[in-house]
Amino acid sequence: MNKFFKKNDIHVKNASSVKEYAYIEDKNRKFRNEMEDTFCHKDILARDENCGMFAIFDGHGGRHVADHCSETFVREFHKEI
């Protein structure tokens, strides 16, 4: 882990659908006490090694909807393809 990544950050080298990906949270405590953004990632989507899904959901004043989206988005998207 390099100096930019913290304990809860994600850094995946040698992914299938892309060369590499990462997610880093920057809790800007000057404006908000807690991080409200969430994310989801799926490197291989629909059994296609060349297809991946990476999304960030902005909480905008609360995490409830962003959490729901990060937990269900890939599954619901997969139903539609």
C-alpha positions as CSV (number, residue, x, y, z in Angstrom):
1,M,0.0,0.0,0.0
2,N,1.5,3.4,-0.9
3,K,1.3,6.6,1.0
4,F,-1.9,7.8,-0.7
5,F,-4.0,4.8,0.3
6,K,-5.6,4.5,3.8
7,K,-7.0,1.4,5.5
8,N,-10.6,1.5,3.9
9,D,-9.4,2.5,0.5
10,I,-9.4,0.1,-2.4
11,H,-6.6,-0.5,-4.9
12,V,-6.8,-3.4,-7.3
13,K,-3.9,-4.1,-9.6
14,N,-4.1,-6.5,-12.5
15,A,-7.9,-6.3,-12.8
16,S,-9.6,-8.1,-15.7
17,S,-11.8,-5.4,-17.3
18,V,-9.3,-2.6,-16.8
19,K,-5.6,-2.5,-16.0
20,E,-6.0,-1.2,-12.5
21,Y,-8.5,0.7,-10.4
22,A,-8.7,2.4,-7.0
23,Y,-11.2,4.2,-4.7
24,I,-10.0,6.7,-2.1
25,E,-12.3,8.5,0.4
26,D,-11.4,12.1,1.3
27,K,-13.5,13.1,4.3
28,N,-13.6,16.8,4.0
29,R,-14.5,17.5,7.7
30,K,-14.5,21.3,7.1
31,F,-17.9,20.9,5.4
32,R,-19.3,17.6,6.6
33,N,-18.7,15.5,9.7
34,E,-19.2,12.2,8.0
35,M,-18.6,10.7,4.5
36,E,-21.9,10.3,2.8
37,D,-20.7,8.9,-0.5
38,T,-20.6,5.2,-1.3
39,F,-19.4,3.1,-4.3
40,C,-19.7,-0.2,-5.9
41,H,-17.3,-2.1,-8.2
42,K,-17.6,-5.3,-10.2
43,D,-14.5,-6.2,-12.2
44,I,-16.1,-8.9,-14.3
45,L,-19.7,-8.2,-15.3
46,A,-22.0,-10.7,-16.9
47,R,-19.2,-13.2,-17.1
48,D,-17.4,-10.9,-19.6
49,E,-13.7,-10.4,-18.5
50,N,-13.6,-7.2,-20.7
51,C,-16.6,-5.6,-19.0
52,G,-16.6,-4.0,-15.6
53,M,-18.8,-1.6,-13.6
54,F,-17.5,1.1,-11.3
55,A,-19.9,3.7,-9.7
56,I,-19.9,6.4,-7.0
57,F,-23.1,7.4,-5.3
58,D,-23.3,10.9,-3.8
59,G,-25.1,11.0,-0.4
60,H,-26.1,14.7,-0.6
61,G,-27.0,15.2,3.0
62,G,-27.5,11.5,4.0
63,R,-26.2,8.0,3.2
64,H,-29.5,6.1,3.1
65,V,-30.1,6.2,-0.6
66,A,-26.5,6.1,-1.6
67,D,-26.0,2.9,0.6
68,H,-29.0,1.3,-1.0
69,C,-27.7,2.0,-4.5
70,S,-24.2,0.7,-3.8
71,E,-25.7,-2.5,-2.4
72,T,-28.2,-3.2,-5.2
73,F,-27.0,-1.4,-8.4
74,V,-24.9,-4.1,-10.0
75,R,-27.5,-6.8,-9.3
76,E,-30.4,-4.6,-10.7
77,F,-28.3,-3.6,-13.7
78,H,-27.4,-7.2,-14.4
79,K,-31.1,-8.1,-14.6
80,E,-31.5,-5.6,-17.4
81,I,-28.7,-6.9,-19.7
